[in-house]
Amino acid sequence: MIDPAFTLEKKTAIVVGAANGIGRATALAFAAAGARVACRDVEEPGAKATAAEIEQGGAQALPVHLDVTEGASCRAAVAATVQRFGGLDVLLYGAADSDRTATVLEMDEAAWDRVIRINLTGAFLMVKAAIPPHPGARRTARPRAP
Ligand SMILES: NC(=O)c1ccc[n+]([C@@H]2O[C@H](COP(=O)([O-])OP(=O)(O)OC[C@H]3O[C@@H](n4cnc5c(N)ncnc54)[C@H](O)[C@@H]3O)[C@@H](O)[C@H]2O)c1
């Protein structure tokens, strides 16, 4: 339940992992709060379904395929969002993967590396892509310590 006083009017948000779970719920909540929402996911049909639901509610949405394991895909997702909506204000990272069936003893290194890449490195790559100067980027300066 989102606080009715919370507003994202005229803000643009990228929601990573928008096809399912927390990402999907957050994308819908951001749209309900007035945001334009770029719905990103490696699962493209799911991202499109979330975007369609947002547009049916009267808000703007942009579904785009994103694989957070690839830096180029992260940069392209940010660029497409800025091009479409003219800026970027909010980044929500909800991409995740896990092997719920395997214990530590059963899980091999490749599977471990993939989980780390999606759950951790992908967040780094998306933040890195979102922060560099690009047309329309808005930054908030951190206050200096007294
Ligand atoms: N759901 C809960 O109640 C809950 C509670 C606490 C913590 N968490 C944690 O929050 C995170 C998200 O949980 P969730 O339930 O929303 O997960 P989820 O599996 O429902 O959603 C994750 C999304 O990430 C996407 N994704 C996977 N690989 C990707 C990639 N390479 N590029 C782009 N997108 C990719 C998936 O397609 C999926 O849509 C997980 O780390 C989970 O452990 C969840």
The ligand as an ORCA input file, in Angstrom:
! r2SCAN-3c Opt
* xyz 0 1
  N       9.354    -11.715     -2.977
  C       9.646    -11.571     -1.693
  O       8.805    -11.691     -0.799
  C      11.052    -11.178     -1.277
  C      11.307    -10.838      0.046
  C      12.579    -10.421      0.416
  C      13.591    -10.390     -0.538
  N      13.335    -10.741     -1.811
  C      14.436    -10.647     -2.762
  O      14.131     -9.621     -3.690
  C      14.634     -9.979     -4.976
  C      13.500     -9.955     -6.015
  O      12.513    -10.885     -5.605
  P      11.237    -11.183     -6.504
  O      10.344    -12.039     -5.684
  O      10.692     -9.906     -7.066
  O      11.915    -12.066     -7.674
  P      11.260    -12.533     -9.063
  O      11.967    -13.778     -9.443
  O       9.778    -12.548     -8.981
  O      11.645    -11.345    -10.063
  C      12.968    -11.161    -10.501
  C      12.933    -10.593    -11.909
  O      14.290    -10.431    -12.353
  C      14.302    -10.752    -13.729
  N      15.644    -11.095    -14.184
  C      16.328    -12.246    -13.961
  N      17.504    -12.221    -14.612
  C      17.567    -11.023    -15.253
  C      18.533    -10.417    -16.104
  N      19.687    -11.062    -16.438
  N      18.289     -9.176    -16.592
  C      17.116     -8.552    -16.288
  N      16.150     -9.075    -15.497
  C      16.383    -10.300    -14.988
  C      13.353    -11.949    -13.855
  O      12.933    -12.151    -15.194
  C      12.237    -11.521    -12.923
  O      11.227    -10.798    -13.610
  C      15.269    -11.357     -4.821
  O      16.660    -11.199     -4.595
  C      14.595    -11.909     -3.587
  O      15.394    -12.873     -2.939
  C      12.086    -11.126     -2.202
*
